[in-house]
Every structure is written in C-alpha cells, then in structure tokens.
Amino acid sequence: DTGVSQDPRHKITKRGQNVTFRCDPISEHNRLYWYRQTLGQGPEFLTYFQNEAQLEKSRLLSDRFSAERPKGSFSTLEIQRTEQGDSAMYLCASPDNEQFFGPGTRLTVL
Amino acid sequence: AQKITQTQPGMFVQEKEAVTLDCTYDTSDPSYGLFWYKQPSSGEMIFLIYQGSYDQQNATEGRYSLNFQKARKSANLVISASQLGDSAMYFCAMREGRIQGAQKLVFGQGTRLTINP
C-alpha cells in the first residue's frame, strides 16, 4: 500500500456518459500527477498539480477532460461525453523521490 | 524522439535464474532520475528501484539492482534468483530535472517477464 488511494477501481460506462474519478494522495505531498495507460503501453502524463494549482497539462488532455484539486488535497478527473478511445487505466501519483502510484481506475467505455 | 526504449517485448526465464531487463534513455539534461516499476495483472504500478544521474554507485534494493551505465545511457534492471511472483510487466521510466517544474515521468513500452517453474 503506497498511501495513495483512487476511487472507483473499476468503471464501466456507455459512450457519451460523463465519469469522474477521485485520487487521495499522501497527505504531506503537495504534488499530484495524473497519468493514462492504454492497453499494451506505458503510462502517459496527463496533468500535474502543485497544491491546488494545475501547472501543466498534456496535449492528451482534450477539452472533454478536466481535473481539479480543491484545497490542495484530493483531486478529481472528469471525462465528459466519453468515447471508446477513453478506455484506459487512469493512474494518480503522489511523488516523493519514487513517485508512488495509486492502484488506478480502470475505465471501460462500451 | 523516444526518450525511453525497452527493446524486449517479452522475456521468459526459468525460476531461480537471474534476469536482466534492458532500458536505454535519451536526455540532454544533466540532472535526471531513472525508475523501474513492476505492474502485475492487477494493474497497480509498484515502485522497485531508483537511480539518480549523479549517484556514484548502482542502486540496489533486495533482489533488484540497477546496472547504470551513464556513458551508454543505459539503466538495466537485474533481478537475481527470480521467483514465480516476479511474472509481470516491467516499465523503465525517466524523470528529467527542473525541480521547480513538473517532474513527470516518461515511460518505456514495457517488458513482459514470465518466470517458468
């Protein structure tokens, strides 16, 4: 257990629906990262928070994606109007030197 | 240009043998960190070992060691005395410097390791 939790662990949704994932990082870590991992690939960076400020976003993060980190604690990642291509594992990382990952949310869009 | 290259899509090893998983990287930043993660079928990313670019000695963590050859830009993972539970995907990743900025990780494609009894 890395101390990083994610909810839900699995999400199955129909195309066009909105979904929201939550990440609770290690409490004393002020940085938080989101990554996306599609089947057979390594994780790819999506976005980064320093406390409550979203400081960097990947080009992978289309307009349908939005991430927040109110009060610099937990973070949410919302995908609007889901597409089948959004099916992936969404990983949250709360870094120290080793950048610990949460267990991930596996999204399946039907 | 790909920053992390793992050239072995799959590896098959007999139990108790040592195994080396290859990783080469590309960066012009003098300050960087190299990571290895294990990802079992459950999907969680398990941190194994870290090597900083300025570290003088190769990193070791139990049965894991990192063969760091800076001039060759390689950071191979060595697992000694492999066990059945070592069967998983293994990812090499790099973090480039810039302490003040996003220290995001860039991952390779991974190597699927299978340990045979």
gemmi code that builds the backbone of each chain (N, CA, C; Angstrom):
import gemmi

chains = {
    "A": [
        ("ASP", (0.846, -1.192, 0.000), (0.000, 0.000, 0.000), (0.885, 1.247, 0.000)),
        ("THR", (0.737, 2.072, -1.045), (1.599, 3.247, -1.180), (1.066, 4.440, -0.417)),
        ("GLY", (-0.148, 4.370, 0.085), (-0.752, 5.512, 0.750), (-1.548, 6.386, -0.193)),
        ("VAL", (-1.525, 6.079, -1.480), (-2.309, 6.805, -2.479), (-3.533, 5.950, -2.803)),
        ("SER", (-4.712, 6.538, -2.663), (-5.924, 5.775, -2.964), (-6.673, 6.400, -4.127)),
        ("GLN", (-7.364, 5.546, -4.870), (-8.151, 6.005, -6.010), (-9.518, 5.339, -5.968)),
        ("ASP", (-10.508, 6.061, -6.420), (-11.874, 5.566, -6.394), (-12.641, 6.090, -7.616)),
        ("PRO", (-13.393, 5.230, -8.313), (-13.517, 3.794, -8.093), (-12.328, 3.041, -8.669)),
        ("ARG", (-12.230, 1.771, -8.426), (-11.166, 0.959, -9.009), (-11.512, 0.538, -10.435)),
        ("HIS", (-12.799, 0.366, -10.664), (-13.276, -0.009, -11.995), (-14.515, 0.808, -12.317)),
        ("LYS", (-14.624, 1.207, -13.582), (-15.794, 1.950, -14.010), (-16.137, 1.505, -15.420)),
        ("ILE", (-17.372, 1.060, -15.591), (-17.877, 0.712, -16.920), (-18.971, 1.713, -17.246)),
        ("THR", (-18.877, 2.331, -18.399), (-19.853, 3.339, -18.768), (-20.182, 3.218, -20.247)),
        ("LYS", (-21.272, 3.834, -20.618), (-21.656, 3.843, -22.024), (-21.108, 5.097, -22.685)),
        ("ARG", (-20.801, 4.963, -23.939), (-20.304, 6.095, -24.713), (-21.241, 7.285, -24.588)),
        ("GLY", (-20.643, 8.439, -24.349), (-21.428, 9.653, -24.227), (-21.735, 10.066, -22.800)),
        ("GLN", (-21.505, 9.160, -21.853), (-21.746, 9.480, -20.451), (-20.539, 10.216, -19.872)),
        ("ASN", (-20.779, 10.920, -18.768), (-19.697, 11.585, -18.040), (-19.241, 10.689, -16.892)),
        ("VAL", (-17.952, 10.716, -16.619), (-17.417, 9.947, -15.493), (-16.460, 10.835, -14.698)),
        ("THR", (-16.359, 10.538, -13.404), (-15.444, 11.282, -12.536), (-14.682, 10.301, -11.666)),
        ("PHE", (-13.364, 10.518, -11.594), (-12.509, 9.691, -10.756), (-11.915, 10.564, -9.645)),
        ("ARG", (-11.590, 9.905, -8.544), (-11.015, 10.630, -7.411), (-9.681, 10.022, -7.020)),
        ("CYS", (-8.768, 10.882, -6.604), (-7.463, 10.453, -6.090), (-7.209, 11.140, -4.756)),
        ("ASP", (-6.845, 10.355, -3.767), (-6.422, 10.895, -2.479), (-4.933, 10.621, -2.310)),
        ("PRO", (-4.110, 11.668, -2.386), (-2.657, 11.460, -2.324), (-2.173, 11.301, -0.887)),
        ("ILE", (-0.886, 11.021, -0.775), (-0.241, 11.016, 0.529), (-0.356, 12.421, 1.115)),
        ("SER", (-0.798, 12.518, 2.351), (-1.271, 13.791, 2.888), (-0.213, 14.896, 2.880)),
        ("GLU", (1.031, 14.573, 3.106), (2.020, 15.645, 3.189), (2.640, 16.001, 1.845)),
        ("HIS", (2.188, 15.340, 0.767), (2.757, 15.611, -0.550), (1.937, 16.683, -1.256)),
        ("ASN", (2.585, 17.755, -1.680), (1.819, 18.814, -2.318), (1.770, 18.679, -3.842)),
        ("ARG", (2.519, 17.739, -4.399), (2.435, 17.495, -5.840), (1.546, 16.288, -6.114)),
        ("LEU", (0.828, 16.359, -7.221), (-0.052, 15.260, -7.628), (-0.067, 15.203, -9.145)),
        ("TYR", (0.027, 13.995, -9.666), (0.069, 13.777, -11.108), (-1.043, 12.820, -11.508)),
        ("TRP", (-1.560, 13.005, -12.713), (-2.446, 12.044, -13.354), (-1.755, 11.496, -14.610)),
        ("TYR", (-1.875, 10.187, -14.788), (-1.366, 9.515, -15.979), (-2.476, 8.654, -16.572)),
        ("ARG", (-2.346, 8.356, -17.855), (-3.269, 7.443, -18.527), (-2.455, 6.329, -19.166)),
        ("GLN", (-2.951, 5.110, -19.003), (-2.263, 3.963, -19.585), (-3.245, 3.154, -20.427)),
        ("THR", (-3.007, 3.115, -21.725), (-3.823, 2.288, -22.605), (-3.181, 0.906, -22.723)),
        ("LEU", (-3.952, -0.034, -23.221), (-3.540, -1.431, -23.247), (-2.230, -1.626, -24.017)),
        ("GLY", (-1.271, -2.252, -23.366), (-0.011, -2.570, -24.023), (0.984, -1.435, -24.062)),
        ("GLN", (0.659, -0.317, -23.418), (1.542, 0.844, -23.430), (1.986, 1.200, -22.019)),
        ("GLY", (3.027, 1.995, -21.928), (3.399, 2.557, -20.644), (2.504, 3.746, -20.319)),
        ("PRO", (2.442, 4.132, -19.057), (1.631, 5.305, -18.682), (2.119, 6.568, -19.374)),
        ("GLU", (1.169, 7.472, -19.653), (1.499, 8.757, -20.261), (0.974, 9.873, -19.371)),
        ("PHE", (1.766, 10.895, -19.226), (1.440, 12.035, -18.371), (0.220, 12.781, -18.899)),
        ("LEU", (-0.690, 13.119, -17.984), (-1.862, 13.922, -18.355), (-1.771, 15.333, -17.780)),
        ("THR", (-1.591, 15.425, -16.445), (-1.594, 16.730, -15.825), (-0.930, 16.677, -14.461)),
        ("TYR", (-0.602, 17.854, -13.939), (0.182, 17.986, -12.716), (-0.352, 19.132, -11.879)),
        ("PHE", (-0.446, 18.895, -10.573), (-0.868, 19.899, -9.612), (0.244, 20.141, -8.599)),
        ("GLN", (0.433, 21.391, -8.273), (1.248, 21.791, -7.127), (0.265, 22.459, -6.177)),
        ("ASN", (-0.016, 21.801, -5.084), (-1.119, 22.218, -4.193), (-2.403, 22.275, -5.023)),
        ("GLU", (-3.110, 23.391, -5.025), (-4.383, 23.442, -5.766), (-4.214, 23.949, -7.183)),
        ("ALA", (-3.022, 24.358, -7.545), (-2.778, 24.927, -8.871), (-2.422, 23.840, -9.892)),
        ("GLN", (-3.161, 23.847, -11.000), (-2.860, 22.943, -12.102), (-1.811, 23.613, -12.976)),
        ("LEU", (-0.584, 23.140, -12.948), (0.526, 23.852, -13.549), (0.923, 23.358, -14.935)),
        ("GLU", (0.524, 22.151, -15.270), (0.887, 21.644, -16.587), (-0.149, 20.641, -17.049)),
        ("LYS", (-0.484, 20.725, -18.336), (-1.431, 19.794, -18.950), (-0.839, 19.247, -20.236)),
        ("SER", (-0.995, 17.968, -20.443), (-0.536, 17.338, -21.671), (-1.516, 17.627, -22.810)),
        ("ARG", (-0.986, 17.517, -24.026), (-1.869, 17.640, -25.196), (-2.868, 16.495, -25.261)),
        ("LEU", (-2.599, 15.430, -24.502), (-3.542, 14.309, -24.449), (-4.840, 14.715, -23.770)),
        ("LEU", (-4.781, 15.764, -22.957), (-5.946, 16.199, -22.182), (-6.806, 17.084, -23.065)),
        ("SER", (-7.775, 16.444, -23.744), (-8.644, 17.210, -24.633), (-9.621, 18.051, -23.818)),
        ("ASP", (-10.437, 18.830, -24.537), (-11.411, 19.706, -23.872), (-12.432, 18.918, -23.068)),
        ("ARG", (-12.568, 17.626, -23.356), (-13.545, 16.821, -22.621), (-13.033, 16.427, -21.240)),
        ("PHE", (-11.762, 16.641, -21.016), (-11.150, 16.265, -19.740), (-10.980, 17.513, -18.870)),
        ("SER", (-11.277, 17.350, -17.595), (-10.992, 18.435, -16.654), (-10.549, 17.824, -15.331)),
        ("ALA", (-9.583, 18.463, -14.732), (-9.061, 17.992, -13.452), (-9.060, 19.143, -12.469)),
        ("GLU", (-9.323, 18.798, -11.228), (-9.329, 19.802, -10.168), (-8.648, 19.248, -8.930)),
        ("ARG", (-8.192, 20.160, -8.117), (-7.643, 19.765, -6.819), (-7.975, 20.859, -5.808)),
        ("PRO", (-9.222, 20.893, -5.406), (-9.643, 21.938, -4.470), (-8.918, 21.803, -3.136)),
        ("LYS", (-8.474, 22.930, -2.617), (-7.815, 22.973, -1.309), (-6.510, 22.175, -1.285)),
        ("GLY", (-6.029, 21.787, -2.415), (-4.742, 21.108, -2.465), (-4.706, 19.744, -1.819)),
        ("SER", (-5.867, 19.113, -1.670), (-5.870, 17.781, -1.048), (-6.176, 16.735, -2.112)),
        ("PHE", (-7.394, 16.191, -2.116), (-7.747, 15.184, -3.119), (-7.897, 15.855, -4.475)),
        ("SER", (-7.870, 15.024, -5.511), (-8.049, 15.529, -6.870), (-9.127, 14.724, -7.581)),
        ("THR", (-9.805, 15.362, -8.510), (-10.779, 14.664, -9.353), (-10.415, 14.850, -10.818)),
        ("LEU", (-10.691, 13.832, -11.586), (-10.512, 13.867, -13.041), (-11.856, 13.515, -13.658)),
        ("GLU", (-12.404, 14.431, -14.442), (-13.701, 14.211, -15.072), (-13.523, 14.087, -16.579)),
        ("ILE", (-14.213, 13.140, -17.137), (-14.255, 12.995, -18.597), (-15.707, 13.164, -19.014)),
        ("GLN", (-15.938, 14.130, -19.887), (-17.288, 14.368, -20.384), (-17.461, 13.684, -21.739)),
        ("ARG", (-18.676, 13.254, -22.000), (-19.023, 12.647, -23.306), (-17.983, 11.592, -23.681)),
        ("THR", (-17.872, 10.584, -22.842), (-16.839, 9.569, -23.026), (-16.919, 8.919, -24.398)),
        ("GLU", (-15.746, 8.549, -24.895), (-15.596, 7.858, -26.165), (-14.896, 6.528, -25.899)),
        ("GLN", (-15.022, 5.603, -26.850), (-14.407, 4.293, -26.645), (-12.889, 4.414, -26.507)),
        ("GLY", (-12.313, 5.395, -27.134), (-10.875, 5.626, -27.031), (-10.427, 6.080, -25.657)),
        ("ASP", (-11.371, 6.442, -24.804), (-11.019, 6.841, -23.442), (-10.794, 5.625, -22.542)),
        ("SER", (-11.132, 4.453, -23.033), (-10.921, 3.229, -22.241), (-9.443, 3.079, -21.928)),
        ("ALA", (-9.129, 3.029, -20.649), (-7.733, 3.002, -20.212), (-7.690, 2.852, -18.700)),
        ("MET", (-6.472, 2.723, -18.189), (-6.245, 2.791, -16.753), (-5.810, 4.222, -16.450)),
        ("TYR", (-6.459, 4.852, -15.484), (-6.103, 6.209, -15.084), (-5.402, 6.121, -13.733)),
        ("LEU", (-4.163, 6.576, -13.733), (-3.307, 6.433, -12.560), (-3.018, 7.797, -11.951)),
        ("CYS", (-3.032, 7.832, -10.647), (-2.691, 9.028, -9.902), (-1.366, 8.766, -9.192)),
        ("ALA", (-0.491, 9.760, -9.155), (0.798, 9.588, -8.494), (1.026, 10.722, -7.514)),
        ("SER", (1.556, 10.349, -6.377), (1.846, 11.315, -5.312), (3.328, 11.204, -5.019)),
        ("PRO", (4.110, 12.087, -5.590), (5.535, 11.819, -5.591), (6.299, 12.233, -4.356)),
        ("ASP", (7.184, 11.412, -4.004), (8.337, 11.806, -3.229), (9.454, 11.546, -4.230)),
        ("ASN", (10.540, 10.995, -3.857), (11.534, 10.700, -4.876), (11.071, 9.588, -5.798)),
        ("GLU", (10.290, 8.676, -5.265), (9.953, 7.475, -6.016), (8.664, 7.606, -6.803)),
        ("GLN", (7.947, 8.667, -6.632), (6.668, 8.891, -7.296), (5.750, 7.680, -7.150)),
        ("PHE", (5.141, 7.573, -5.994), (4.255, 6.470, -5.687), (2.938, 6.615, -6.422)),
        ("PHE", (2.480, 5.490, -6.969), (1.238, 5.457, -7.709), (0.115, 4.864, -6.875)),
        ("GLY", (-1.094, 5.336, -7.152), (-2.275, 4.711, -6.604), (-2.598, 3.454, -7.386)),
        ("PRO", (-3.634, 2.729, -6.975), (-3.972, 1.467, -7.637), (-4.615, 1.639, -9.002)),
        ("GLY", (-5.020, 2.859, -9.331), (-5.581, 3.115, -10.650), (-7.080, 2.918, -10.720)),
        ("THR", (-7.691, 3.588, -11.691), (-9.096, 3.376, -12.044), (-9.124, 2.855, -13.468)),
        ("ARG", (-9.675, 1.664, -13.627), (-9.773, 1.077, -14.969), (-11.111, 1.454, -15.572)),
        ("LEU", (-11.073, 2.247, -16.637), (-12.294, 2.719, -17.308), (-12.539, 1.908, -18.569)),
        ("THR", (-13.756, 1.426, -18.702), (-14.198, 0.747, -19.919), (-15.400, 1.500, -20.469)),
        ("VAL", (-15.265, 1.962, -21.702), (-16.350, 2.679, -22.359), (-16.953, 1.758, -23.416)),
        ("LEU", (-18.219, 1.433, -23.256), (-18.888, 0.500, -24.180), (-19.496, 1.230, -25.375)),
    ],
    "B": [
        ("ALA", (11.368, 12.140, -30.624), (12.291, 11.028, -30.384), (11.912, 10.328, -29.083)),
        ("GLN", (11.962, 9.013, -29.123), (11.582, 8.246, -27.943), (12.636, 8.428, -26.875)),
        ("LYS", (12.215, 8.733, -25.682), (13.162, 9.017, -24.617), (13.553, 7.773, -23.854)),
        ("ILE", (12.660, 6.821, -23.769), (12.940, 5.579, -23.063), (12.678, 4.414, -24.016)),
        ("THR", (13.634, 3.556, -24.168), (13.492, 2.427, -25.072), (13.698, 1.126, -24.318)),
        ("GLN", (12.693, 0.280, -24.393), (12.806, -1.083, -23.853), (12.645, -2.016, -25.043)),
        ("THR", (13.704, -2.691, -25.405), (13.734, -3.429, -26.663), (13.203, -4.851, -26.548)),
        ("GLN", (12.919, -5.291, -25.343), (12.459, -6.670, -25.141), (10.963, -6.667, -24.838)),
        ("PRO", (10.123, -6.979, -25.809), (8.687, -7.011, -25.515), (8.340, -8.117, -24.519)),
        ("GLY", (9.053, -9.250, -24.605), (8.779, -10.357, -23.707), (10.051, -11.102, -23.358)),
        ("MET", (10.074, -11.606, -22.114), (11.225, -12.394, -21.663), (10.686, -13.616, -20.928)),
        ("PHE", (11.327, -14.766, -21.178), (10.937, -16.000, -20.495), (12.169, -16.528, -19.776)),
        ("VAL", (12.030, -16.771, -18.477), (13.169, -17.156, -17.651), (12.755, -18.299, -16.735)),
        ("GLN", (13.696, -19.204, -16.487), (13.443, -20.275, -15.529), (13.538, -19.738, -14.100)),
        ("GLU", (12.676, -20.257, -13.259), (12.697, -19.883, -11.849), (14.100, -20.056, -11.277)),
        ("LYS", (14.482, -19.125, -10.415), (15.766, -19.092, -9.707), (16.911, -18.553, -10.561)),
        ("GLU", (16.689, -18.365, -11.851), (17.732, -17.756, -12.670), (17.706, -16.235, -12.497)),
        ("ALA", (18.822, -15.595, -12.802), (18.864, -14.140, -12.824), (18.362, -13.656, -14.185)),
        ("VAL", (17.802, -12.457, -14.196), (17.295, -11.905, -15.447), (17.658, -10.433, -15.533)),
        ("THR", (17.992, -10.000, -16.737), (18.318, -8.593, -16.987), (17.307, -8.022, -17.969)),
        ("LEU", (16.659, -6.949, -17.574), (15.716, -6.239, -18.445), (16.380, -4.959, -18.918)),
        ("ASP", (16.391, -4.767, -20.234), (17.145, -3.659, -20.819), (16.339, -2.363, -20.863)),
        ("CYS", (17.053, -1.269, -20.693), (16.452, 0.051, -20.808), (17.522, 1.036, -21.259)),
        ("THR", (17.268, 1.748, -22.330), (18.137, 2.848, -22.724), (17.317, 4.125, -22.729)),
        ("TYR", (17.997, 5.239, -22.510), (17.283, 6.502, -22.380), (17.999, 7.588, -23.160)),
        ("ASP", (17.311, 8.663, -23.379), (17.868, 9.775, -24.127), (17.467, 11.073, -23.449)),
        ("THR", (18.438, 11.843, -23.058), (18.192, 13.153, -22.468), (19.426, 14.009, -22.596)),
        ("SER", (19.217, 15.314, -22.668), (20.341, 16.257, -22.673), (20.446, 16.969, -21.332)),
        ("ASP", (19.533, 16.648, -20.438), (19.529, 17.254, -19.111), (20.536, 16.526, -18.231)),
        ("PRO", (21.449, 17.237, -17.575), (22.437, 16.550, -16.731), (21.827, 15.990, -15.445)),
        ("SER", (20.673, 16.487, -15.077), (20.018, 16.022, -13.849), (18.766, 15.244, -14.217)),
        ("TYR", (18.766, 13.985, -13.892), (17.608, 13.146, -14.222), (17.575, 11.965, -13.265)),
        ("GLY", (16.452, 11.291, -13.235), (16.298, 10.104, -12.410), (15.712, 8.978, -13.221)),
        ("LEU", (16.114, 7.791, -12.906), (15.643, 6.616, -13.619), (14.933, 5.685, -12.651)),
        ("PHE", (13.821, 5.152, -13.074), (12.964, 4.342, -12.228), (12.638, 3.022, -12.936)),
        ("TRP", (12.400, 2.021, -12.127), (11.796, 0.782, -12.616), (10.549, 0.492, -11.787)),
        ("TYR", (9.494, 0.123, -12.512), (8.235, -0.248, -11.885), (7.831, -1.630, -12.359)),
        ("LYS", (7.119, -2.322, -11.478), (6.533, -3.625, -11.804), (5.023, -3.456, -11.843)),
        ("GLN", (4.406, -4.013, -12.858), (2.953, -3.927, -12.964), (2.365, -5.320, -13.144)),
        ("PRO", (1.854, -5.911, -12.070), (1.196, -7.214, -12.213), (-0.140, -7.070, -12.929)),
        ("SER", (-0.802, -8.176, -13.138), (-2.058, -8.165, -13.895), (-3.141, -7.336, -13.206)),
        ("SER", (-3.009, -7.102, -11.924), (-3.981, -6.275, -11.205), (-3.920, -4.810, -11.631)),
        ("GLY", (-2.821, -4.399, -12.244), (-2.719, -3.057, -12.796), (-1.976, -2.033, -11.952)),
        ("GLU", (-1.734, -2.316, -10.698), (-1.029, -1.319, -9.870), (0.425, -1.197, -10.304)),
        ("MET", (0.952, -0.008, -10.192), (2.346, 0.261, -10.520), (3.148, 0.201, -9.220)),
        ("ILE", (4.034, -0.772, -9.130), (4.806, -0.980, -7.916), (6.225, -0.475, -8.134)),
        ("PHE", (6.624, 0.512, -7.348), (7.977, 1.059, -7.450), (8.994, 0.012, -7.007)),
        ("LEU", (10.056, -0.164, -7.807), (11.095, -1.145, -7.482), (12.401, -0.484, -7.064)),
        ("ILE", (12.889, 0.446, -7.893), (14.234, 0.944, -7.663), (14.417, 2.273, -8.381)),
        ("TYR", (15.286, 3.109, -7.820), (15.553, 4.445, -8.360), (17.059, 4.691, -8.450)),
        ("GLN", (17.456, 5.354, -9.536), (18.861, 5.753, -9.717), (18.905, 7.202, -10.143)),
        ("GLY", (19.595, 8.027, -9.377), (19.786, 9.410, -9.766), (20.993, 9.554, -10.671)),
        ("SER", (20.958, 10.552, -11.542), (22.038, 10.700, -12.520), (23.380, 11.013, -11.885)),
        ("TYR", (23.377, 11.558, -10.680), (24.623, 11.896, -10.017), (25.064, 10.842, -9.004)),
        ("ASP", (24.249, 9.801, -8.877), (24.619, 8.747, -7.921), (25.855, 8.020, -8.419)),
        ("GLN", (26.807, 7.837, -7.514), (28.077, 7.227, -7.899), (27.991, 5.714, -7.982)),
        ("GLN", (27.109, 5.148, -7.178), (27.017, 3.695, -7.148), (25.684, 3.240, -7.739)),
        ("ASN", (25.694, 2.025, -8.267), (24.470, 1.447, -8.777), (23.498, 1.194, -7.628)),
        ("ALA", (22.212, 1.473, -7.875), (21.202, 1.270, -6.851), (20.911, -0.216, -6.672)),
        ("THR", (20.631, -0.589, -5.435), (20.223, -1.959, -5.133), (19.077, -1.908, -4.139)),
        ("GLU", (18.120, -2.838, -4.313), (17.006, -2.985, -3.387), (16.661, -4.465, -3.313)),
        ("GLY", (17.201, -5.135, -2.320), (16.927, -6.564, -2.184), (17.412, -7.341, -3.399)),
        ("ARG", (16.515, -8.035, -4.062), (16.881, -8.836, -5.246), (17.021, -7.991, -6.503)),
        ("TYR", (16.696, -6.708, -6.417), (16.758, -5.821, -7.581), (18.029, -4.975, -7.544)),
        ("SER", (18.663, -4.871, -8.670), (19.775, -3.940, -8.806), (19.661, -3.268, -10.167)),
        ("LEU", (20.224, -2.076, -10.246), (20.155, -1.305, -11.483), (21.572, -1.165, -12.009)),
        ("ASN", (21.800, -1.662, -13.195), (23.102, -1.567, -13.843), (23.124, -0.264, -14.638)),
        ("PHE", (23.656, 0.771, -14.017), (23.630, 2.122, -14.575), (24.932, 2.392, -15.321)),
        ("GLN", (24.840, 2.551, -16.640), (25.998, 2.881, -17.460), (25.712, 4.218, -18.132)),
        ("LYS", (26.201, 5.268, -17.481), (25.834, 6.629, -17.873), (26.293, 6.962, -19.278)),
        ("ALA", (27.511, 6.583, -19.621), (28.042, 6.917, -20.938), (27.238, 6.240, -22.052)),
        ("ARG", (26.735, 5.066, -21.765), (25.936, 4.336, -22.756), (24.463, 4.705, -22.669)),
        ("LYS", (24.109, 5.497, -21.662), (22.716, 5.867, -21.412), (21.843, 4.616, -21.291)),
        ("SER", (22.311, 3.717, -20.441), (21.510, 2.523, -20.193), (21.291, 2.340, -18.695)),
        ("ALA", (20.182, 1.748, -18.355), (19.788, 1.554, -16.953), (19.050, 0.223, -16.854)),
        ("ASN", (19.795, -0.831, -16.960), (19.188, -2.158, -16.988), (18.835, -2.639, -15.584)),
        ("LEU", (17.697, -3.302, -15.474), (17.258, -3.876, -14.197), (17.711, -5.324, -14.133)),
        ("VAL", (18.341, -5.681, -13.036), (18.761, -7.060, -12.822), (17.967, -7.615, -11.644)),
        ("ILE", (17.311, -8.737, -11.885), (16.592, -9.431, -10.830), (17.335, -10.725, -10.559)),
        ("SER", (17.809, -10.879, -9.347), (18.539, -12.098, -9.009), (17.558, -13.151, -8.497)),
        ("ALA", (17.891, -14.404, -8.697), (17.103, -15.510, -8.139), (15.614, -15.304, -8.369)),
        ("SER", (15.215, -15.302, -9.637), (13.826, -14.984, -9.984), (12.848, -15.958, -9.330)),
        ("GLN", (11.652, -15.418, -9.063), (10.582, -16.180, -8.425), (9.340, -16.125, -9.305)),
        ("LEU", (8.439, -17.074, -9.109), (7.214, -17.107, -9.916), (6.436, -15.799, -9.793)),
        ("GLY", (6.475, -15.198, -8.613), (5.770, -13.941, -8.378), (6.371, -12.749, -9.100)),
        ("ASP", (7.509, -12.937, -9.728), (8.122, -11.849, -10.499), (7.487, -11.702, -11.875)),
        ("SER", (6.659, -12.648, -12.262), (5.986, -12.559, -13.559), (5.084, -11.331, -13.580)),
        ("ALA", (5.326, -10.427, -14.510), (4.605, -9.154, -14.572), (5.151, -8.341, -15.742)),
        ("MET", (4.540, -7.170, -15.963), (5.116, -6.168, -16.875), (6.082, -5.312, -16.073)),
        ("TYR", (7.184, -4.959, -16.714), (8.183, -4.108, -16.072), (8.404, -2.875, -16.935)),
        ("PHE", (8.326, -1.716, -16.295), (8.484, -0.458, -17.005), (9.688, 0.298, -16.475)),
        ("CYS", (10.457, 0.815, -17.414), (11.537, 1.740, -17.119), (10.995, 3.153, -17.348)),
        ("ALA", (11.367, 4.089, -16.502), (10.870, 5.458, -16.647), (11.967, 6.448, -16.292)),
        ("MET", (11.860, 7.637, -16.839), (12.843, 8.678, -16.571), (12.142, 9.960, -16.153)),
        ("ARG", (12.737, 10.619, -15.179), (12.286, 11.941, -14.775), (13.422, 12.908, -15.044)),
        ("GLU", (13.133, 13.968, -15.785), (14.149, 14.968, -16.049), (14.119, 16.034, -14.971)),
        ("GLY", (15.208, 16.768, -14.837), (15.443, 17.701, -13.749), (14.357, 18.719, -13.508)),
        ("ARG", (14.718, 19.951, -13.423), (13.796, 21.075, -13.240), (12.956, 20.887, -11.982)),
        ("ILE", (13.614, 21.033, -10.835), (12.960, 20.824, -9.543), (11.716, 21.687, -9.422)),
        ("GLN", (11.745, 22.886, -9.999), (10.627, 23.803, -9.832), (9.456, 23.467, -10.734)),
        ("GLY", (9.675, 22.631, -11.709), (8.603, 22.342, -12.653), (8.013, 20.965, -12.449)),
        ("ALA", (7.198, 20.566, -13.404), (6.569, 19.251, -13.326), (7.620, 18.188, -13.542)),
        ("GLN", (7.823, 17.376, -12.553), (8.801, 16.309, -12.686), (8.095, 15.038, -13.131)),
        ("LYS", (7.482, 15.128, -14.273), (6.709, 13.999, -14.744), (7.631, 12.894, -15.232)),
        ("LEU", (7.088, 11.690, -15.208), (7.833, 10.528, -15.665), (7.485, 10.232, -17.120)),
        ("VAL", (8.492, 9.813, -17.864), (8.308, 9.323, -19.221), (8.626, 7.838, -19.201)),
        ("PHE", (7.699, 7.034, -19.676), (7.820, 5.589, -19.577), (8.206, 4.947, -20.900)),
        ("GLY", (8.857, 3.804, -20.790), (9.073, 2.959, -21.955), (7.846, 2.108, -22.223)),
        ("GLN", (7.965, 1.249, -23.253), (6.839, 0.408, -23.674), (6.636, -0.797, -22.767)),
        ("GLY", (7.632, -1.102, -21.979), (7.495, -2.216, -21.059), (8.037, -3.522, -21.595)),
        ("THR", (8.375, -4.410, -20.656), (8.800, -5.777, -20.964), (7.949, -6.721, -20.135)),
        ("ARG", (7.346, -7.697, -20.809), (6.554, -8.685, -20.068), (7.465, -9.844, -19.690)),
        ("LEU", (7.656, -10.020, -18.403), (8.522, -11.073, -17.885), (7.672, -12.241, -17.418)),
        ("THR", (8.018, -13.415, -17.884), (7.345, -14.644, -17.458), (8.369, -15.579, -16.833)),
        ("ILE", (8.109, -15.986, -15.607), (9.004, -16.907, -14.902), (8.390, -18.304, -14.988)),
        ("ASN", (9.131, -19.211, -15.546), (8.665, -20.591, -15.688), (9.153, -21.458, -14.538)),
        ("PRO", (8.282, -22.345, -14.011), (8.701, -23.203, -12.890), (9.660, -24.294, -13.341)),
    ],
}
model = gemmi.Model(1)
for chain_id, residues in chains.items():
    chain = gemmi.Chain(chain_id)
    for i, (resn, *xyz) in enumerate(residues, 1):
        res = gemmi.Residue()
        res.name, res.seqid = resn, gemmi.SeqId(i, " ")
        for name, pos in zip(("N", "CA", "C"), xyz):
            atom = gemmi.Atom()
            atom.name, atom.element = name, gemmi.Element(name[0])
            atom.pos, atom.b_iso = gemmi.Position(*pos), 0.0
            res.add_atom(atom)
        chain.add_residue(res)
    model.add_chain(chain)
structure = gemmi.Structure()
structure.add_model(model)
structure.setup_entities()
